Amino acid sequence: MDFDFSIEQIKLVGSEQGYDMTEGTRSFEIFIDNYHAVAFKVVANATSGYIQVHQWEGANGEYGRGVYSLRSYSDVVNFCNILVASANIRARR
């Protein structure tokens, strides 16, 4: 799997859905809302061979353990679907 292409797709979908993103090509945060109502940290690790996604855990003020391991283009598409669904059904505070 081409990490650069996969990261680019995640960022394109995130941007289209109104997510904010931090700078970074292999590690970045993608989130909606200042209080991290929906937030993920995406880390592409070439040595492990997959892209790991961590979800925001507001109680501790940090990202938790990896909740998704993207190992194929289908996994990337499924994560992009999660971004779309999360943007559409999130609680608006």
C-alpha positions in Angstrom: 0.0 0.0 0.0 1.3 3.4 -0.9 1.3 5.5 2.3 1.5 8.8 0.6 -1.5 8.1 -1.6 -3.5 6.8 1.4 -2.7 9.8 3.6 -3.6 12.1 0.7 -7.0 10.4 0.4 -7.7 10.7 4.2 -6.7 14.4 4.1 -8.9 15.0 1.0 -12.0 13.4 2.6 -11.3 15.1 5.9 -11.0 18.5 4.2 -14.2 17.9 2.2 -16.1 17.1 5.4 -14.9 20.1 7.3 -12.2 18.6 9.5 -9.2 20.7 10.6 -5.8 19.1 10.3 -2.4 19.7 11.8 0.7 19.8 9.6 2.5 16.5 8.9 2.9 14.0 6.2 3.2 10.8 8.2 1.7 11.9 11.5 -1.1 14.4 11.9 -4.3 15.1 13.8 -7.6 15.4 12.1 -10.5 16.8 14.1 -13.8 18.8 14.2 -14.4 21.3 16.9 -12.1 23.0 19.4 -13.0 20.5 22.1 -12.2 17.5 20.0 -15.8 16.3 19.6 -14.5 14.1 16.8 -10.7 13.7 16.7 -8.1 11.2 15.5 -4.4 11.1 15.3 -3.1 9.3 12.1 0.3 7.8 12.1 1.8 6.1 9.1 4.6 3.8 10.2 6.6 2.3 7.3 8.4 -0.1 9.7 5.1 -1.6 10.9 3.6 -1.6 7.4 0.3 0.1 8.2 -1.3 3.3 9.2 -2.4 3.5 12.8 -5.4 5.7 13.9 -5.8 6.8 17.5 -9.0 8.3 18.9 -9.2 11.3 21.2 -9.9 10.4 24.8 -10.9 13.7 26.4 -10.8 12.5 30.0 -7.0 12.3 30.0 -6.5 15.1 27.5 -4.7 12.9 25.0 -5.1 10.4 22.3 -5.6 6.8 23.4 -4.3 3.5 22.0 -4.7 2.8 18.4 -8.3 1.9 17.5 -7.8 1.3 13.7 -5.0 -0.3 11.7 -5.2 0.6 8.1 -3.4 -2.2 6.2 -5.1 -2.0 2.7 -6.8 0.5 0.5 -10.2 -1.0 1.6 -9.2 -0.1 5.2 -8.4 3.4 4.1 -11.8 3.7 2.4 -13.6 2.3 5.5 -11.8 4.9 7.7 -12.8 7.7 5.3 -16.4 6.4 5.7 -16.0 6.8 9.4 -14.9 10.4 8.9 -17.9 11.1 6.7 -20.3 9.5 9.1 -18.8 11.1 12.2 -19.0 14.6 10.5 -22.7 14.0 9.7 -24.0 12.6 13.0 -21.8 14.1 15.7 -23.3 16.0 18.5 -23.3 19.7 18.0 -22.4 21.4 21.2 
